[in-house]
């Protein structure tokens, strides 16, 4: 668990003063409950979240100190009764900025999310993924109680509507990271227009398997969210080249693009991506060299998934690969994903070409 900034404490010295049973040596502190707040929070920062919650129940002093000092909390370890746990914790842990409620099986109900929204007004990052039981009431509550949200993961929350999602974006205008994978009812062209109109700072968006999305929605995003860095459109089977062209033309900071199973994508989209590379030939060579040192400073695409995009041809994809040297097809560094596209096996990244040249040079030297 990550804690907020804590006061500097000589932890070793303090712990040496503790004796078995919780008593302190002669000097001042008489019991565990009298441990200085700074030391308590330092100790709590070293243990897992389940232990943090247990520690908060030791006494009112510990509860008040821990609840005031904890800003990050995950309850994903809770396999049963998460809903009741959230209801009991939310009124006390009011300083939370990051809360993870990811579940393996659906437990959360609207009342728990409403309790979080009513008490945790500083939330910046909330993970509600796989919460199949939640309804629009939860999104409305978050809009009213947590307007400072920057990151929201509601992937798999299939009951949310596009009306509720649109309303959330009106209030939570600071959203930068939004995971809507599998939110088939919430993600429509209308809700994407709302996101584009209200969340201009958006950088990361996952629309995976939201099969109602069309070019109209994606083009709205490209226009309204020019700072997009990553967008996953896997399984958005209705989109065409127009979506990719709009992203290429408008989102110049785009680093990751997922087009898995978007079978309406053709070479036009690939050539548009290549044409919008802002890297000169000199910078291409420099960027290729920096890729060997795992530098992430270069501009342009570093991940592209075109698996199952069977209409694409090798020259078009090679043009993209040549324009963005951080895209790799070589073993161990795959960032250009072409599985299911047998026609693209001839596409190779810059370092594969470099390896071929090095091999020829070594062969020539060996035969001198």
C-alpha positions in Angstrom: 0.0 0.0 0.0 1.3 3.5 -0.9 0.9 6.1 1.8 0.7 9.9 1.7 3.8 11.8 2.7 4.7 11.0 6.3 6.9 12.9 8.7 10.5 11.6 9.0 10.8 9.3 11.9 13.8 7.3 13.1 12.0 4.0 12.9 14.8 1.8 14.1 15.3 3.8 17.3 11.6 3.9 18.0 11.2 0.2 17.5 14.1 -0.6 19.8 12.1 1.1 22.6 9.3 -1.4 22.3 9.2 -4.4 24.5 7.2 -7.6 24.5 3.5 -7.0 25.3 3.5 -3.5 24.0 5.1 -1.8 27.0 7.8 0.8 26.6 11.0 1.1 28.6 11.0 3.6 31.3 10.9 7.0 29.7 7.4 8.0 28.7 5.2 5.8 26.5 3.3 3.2 28.5 1.2 1.3 26.0 0.7 0.6 22.3 -2.0 3.2 22.1 0.6 5.8 23.1 2.8 5.2 20.0 3.5 8.5 18.3 1.2 9.1 15.3 4.2 9.5 13.0 5.6 6.1 14.0 2.2 4.4 13.7 1.8 5.7 10.2 5.3 4.7 9.3 4.7 1.2 10.5 1.3 1.0 8.7 3.0 2.1 5.5 5.0 -1.2 5.6 2.1 -3.6 5.9 -0.7 -4.8 3.5 -4.1 -3.1 3.3 -5.8 -5.9 5.2 -3.5 -5.3 8.2 -4.1 -1.6 8.0 -7.9 -2.1 8.4 -7.2 -4.4 11.3 -4.9 -1.9 13.0 -7.6 0.8 12.6 -9.8 -1.2 14.9 -7.4 -1.5 17.8 -8.6 1.7 19.5 -10.1 5.1 18.7 -6.7 6.7 18.7 -5.3 4.4 16.1 -8.5 4.6 14.1 -8.4 8.4 13.9 -4.7 8.5 13.1 -4.8 5.8 10.4 -8.0 7.0 8.8 -6.6 10.5 8.6 -3.2 9.4 7.2 -4.2 6.7 4.7 -4.7 8.0 1.2 -4.4 4.8 -0.9 -6.5 1.7 -0.2 -7.2 -1.6 -2.0 -9.9 -4.0 -1.0 -9.4 -6.4 -3.9 -8.2 -9.1 -1.4 -11.7 -9.2 0.1 -13.3 -12.4 -1.4 -16.6 -12.1 0.6 -18.7 -9.4 2.1 -16.9 -6.5 0.3 -20.1 -4.5 0.2 -20.5 -4.5 4.0 -16.8 -3.7 4.4 -17.0 -0.7 2.2 -20.1 0.5 4.0 -18.3 0.3 7.3 -15.0 1.9 6.2 -16.2 4.8 4.0 -17.4 7.1 6.8 -14.0 6.8 8.5 -11.4 6.7 5.6 -12.5 10.1 4.3 -9.0 11.2 3.1 -8.7 8.5 0.4 -7.4 9.6 -3.0 -7.0 6.1 -4.5 -9.5 3.3 -3.9 -9.4 -0.1 -5.6 -12.5 -2.2 -5.4 -11.8 -4.7 -8.2 -13.6 -8.0 -7.7 -13.3 -11.5 -8.9 -17.0 -12.0 -8.4 -19.6 -9.3 -8.2 -20.2 -8.1 -4.6 -20.5 -4.3 -4.7 -24.0 -2.7 -4.7 -25.0 0.9 -5.2 -25.2 1.6 -1.5 -21.5 1.0 -1.1 -20.5 3.3 -3.9 -22.9 5.9 -2.7 -21.2 5.7 0.8 -17.8 6.2 -0.9 -19.1 9.2 -2.9 -20.7 10.8 0.2 -17.6 10.5 2.3 -14.5 10.4 0.2 -14.6 13.7 -1.7 -10.9 13.8 -2.4 -10.9 10.6 -4.6 -8.7 10.9 -7.7 -8.5 7.3 -8.7 -11.3 4.7 -8.4 -11.4 1.1 -9.7 -14.9 -0.5 -9.8 -14.1 -3.0 -12.5 -16.2 -6.1 -12.7 -19.0 -4.6 -10.5 -21.8 -6.1 -12.5 -24.4 -5.3 -9.9 -24.0 -1.5 -10.0 -26.6 0.7 -11.7 -26.7 4.3 -12.8 -27.3 5.4 -9.2 -23.6 4.8 -8.6 -22.5 7.0 -11.4 -24.8 9.8 -10.4 -23.5 9.6 -6.8 -19.9 9.7 -8.0 -20.6 12.8 -10.1 -22.0 14.6 -7.1 -19.5 13.4 -4.5 -16.2 12.9 -6.3 -15.8 15.8 -8.9 -12.0 15.6 -8.8 -11.8 12.1 -10.3 -8.8 11.8 -12.7 -8.8 8.0 -13.2 -11.9 5.8 -13.3 -12.1 2.1 -14.2 -15.6 0.8 -14.7 -14.7 -2.0 -17.1 -17.2 -4.8 -17.2 -19.9 -2.7 -15.5 -22.4 -3.6 -18.1 -25.5 -2.1 -16.5 -24.5 1.6 -16.7 -26.3 3.7 -19.4 -24.9 6.2 -21.7 -27.1 8.9 -20.1 -25.5 8.3 -16.7 -22.0 8.2 -18.2 -22.6 11.5 -20.0 -23.8 13.1 -16.8 -20.7 12.0 -15.0 -18.5 13.7 -17.6 -20.3 17.0 -17.1 -19.1 17.2 -13.5 -15.8 15.1 -13.6 -14.1 17.3 -16.2 -10.6 16.4 -15.0 -10.7 12.8 -16.2 -7.5 11.7 -17.9 -7.8 7.9 -17.7 -11.1 6.2 -18.4 -11.5 2.4 -18.8 -14.9 1.5 -20.3 -14.0 -1.9 -21.7 -17.2 -4.0 -21.9 -19.5 -1.2 -20.9 -21.7 -1.9 -23.9 -24.7 0.1 -22.7 -22.7 3.1 -21.4 -20.6 3.6 -24.5 -22.4 5.0 -27.5 -21.7 7.7 -29.9 -23.7 10.1 -27.7 -21.7 9.4 -24.6 -18.4 9.7 -26.6 -19.6 13.1 -27.7 -20.2 14.0 -24.1 -16.7 12.8 -23.2 -15.2 14.8 -26.0 -17.1 17.9 -25.1 -16.4 17.8 -21.3 -13.1 15.9 -20.8 -10.6 17.7 -23.0 -7.7 16.5 -20.8 -8.4 12.8 -21.5 -5.2 10.8 -22.3 -6.1 7.1 -21.9 -9.3 5.6 -23.0 -10.3 1.9 -23.3 -13.4 1.2 -25.4 -12.7 -2.5 -25.9 -15.7 -4.6 -27.1 -18.1 -1.7 -27.1 -19.5 -2.8 -30.4 -22.0 0.1 -30.7 -19.2 2.7 -31.3 -19.1 4.1 -34.8 -16.8 6.6 -36.7 -19.0 9.4 -35.4 -18.1 8.8 -31.8 -14.4 8.3 -32.4 -14.1 11.3 -34.6 -15.7 13.4 -31.9 -13.1 12.1 -29.5 -10.3 13.0 -31.9 -11.6 16.5 -32.1 -12.4 17.1 -28.5 -9.5 15.2 -26.8 -6.3 16.2 -28.7 -4.1 15.0 -25.9 -5.1 11.3 -26.3 -2.0 9.1 -25.7 -3.7 5.7 -25.8 -7.0 4.4 -27.1 -8.1 0.8 -27.3 -10.8 0.1 -29.9 -10.5 -3.7 -30.0 -13.7 -5.3 -31.0 -15.3 -2.0 -32.1 -16.4 -3.7 -35.3 -18.3 -0.8 -36.9 -15.4 1.7 -37.1 -13.6 2.3 -40.4 -10.6 4.1 -41.7 -12.3 7.4 -40.9 -11.7 6.8 -37.2 -8.0 6.1 -37.6 -7.5 9.0 -40.0 -9.2 11.4 -37.5 -7.0 10.2 -34.7 -3.9 10.4 -36.8 -4.7 14.0 -37.9 -5.8 15.3 -34.5 -4.0 13.3 -31.7 -0.4 14.0 -32.3 0.7 12.6 -28.9 -0.9 9.2 -29.6 1.4 6.4 -28.4 -0.8 3.3 -28.3 -3.6 2.3 -30.7 -5.6 -0.9 -30.4 -7.5 -2.1 -33.5 -7.9 -5.8 -32.8 -10.6 -7.3 -34.9 -11.5 -4.0 -36.5 -11.9 -5.7 -39.9 -13.1 -2.6 -41.7 -9.7 -1.0 -41.4 -7.8 -0.8 -44.7 -4.5 0.5 -46.0 -5.9 4.0 -46.0 -5.7 4.1 -42.3 -2.1 2.8 -42.2 -0.9 5.3 -44.7 -2.6 8.1 -42.8 -0.8 7.0 -39.6 2.5 6.9 -41.5 1.9 10.3 -43.1 1.3 11.9 -39.8 4.5 10.8 -38.2 6.3 14.1 -37.3 9.7 12.5 -37.2 12.3 13.5 -39.8 14.6 10.9 -41.4 17.4 12.1 -39.1 15.2 11.7 -36.1 14.1 8.2 -37.3 17.7 7.0 -37.1 18.2 8.7 -33.7 14.9 7.3 -32.4 15.9 3.8 -33.6 19.2 4.0 -31.7 17.4 5.3 -28.6 15.0 2.3 -28.8 17.9 0.0 -28.0 18.4 1.8 -24.7 14.7 1.5 -23.9 14.3 5.3 -24.1 10.7 6.4 -24.0 11.3 10.0 -25.0 10.6 9.5 -28.8 7.4 10.8 -30.2 4.9 8.7 -32.0 3.4 5.2 -31.8 5.1 2.7 -29.5 2.2 0.1 -29.5 -0.1 -0.8 -32.4 -2.4 -3.9 -32.4 -3.8 -4.7 -35.8 -4.5 -8.4 -35.1 -7.2 -9.9 -37.2 -7.3 -6.8 -39.4 -7.2 -9.0 -42.4 -7.7 -6.4 -45.1 -4.2 -4.8 -44.5 -1.3 -5.4 -46.9 2.4 -5.5 -46.1 3.4 -2.3 -47.9 1.0 -0.2 -45.8 1.9 -1.7 -42.5 5.6 -1.5 -43.4 5.1 2.2 -44.0 3.8 2.6 -40.5 6.6 0.5 -39.0 9.2 2.6 -40.9 7.7 5.8 -39.7 7.6 4.8 -36.0 10.8 3.0 -35.1 9.6 2.2 -31.6 7.2 -0.4 -33.2 8.9 -3.7 -33.0 8.2 -7.1 -34.6 11.4 -8.7 -33.3 11.3 -11.5 -30.6 10.9 -10.3 -27.1 10.0 -6.7 -28.1 6.7 -7.1 -29.9 4.8 -3.8 -29.9 3.4 -4.2 -33.4 0.9 -7.0 -33.0 -0.1 -8.7 -36.2 -1.3 -12.1 -35.1 -4.0 -13.6 -37.3 -2.7 -11.6 -40.3 -0.7 -14.2 -42.2 -0.2 -11.8 -45.1 1.9 -9.5 -42.9 4.6 -11.9 -41.9 7.0 -10.0 -44.2 6.7 -6.8 -42.2 9.9 -6.1 -40.1 10.9 -3.4 -37.7 14.1 -1.3 -38.0 16.1 -3.3 -35.6 15.5 -6.5 -37.7 16.9 -4.7 -40.7 19.8 -3.6 -38.6 20.5 -7.1 -37.4 20.4 -8.3 -41.0 23.0 -5.7 -42.0 25.2 -6.6 -39.1 25.0 -10.3 -40.1 26.1 -9.5 -43.7 28.9 -7.3 -42.4 30.2 -10.1 -40.1 29.9 -12.6 -43.0 31.9 -10.3 -45.3 34.6 -9.7 -42.7 34.9 -13.5 -42.1 35.6 -14.1 -45.8 38.2 -11.4 -46.3 
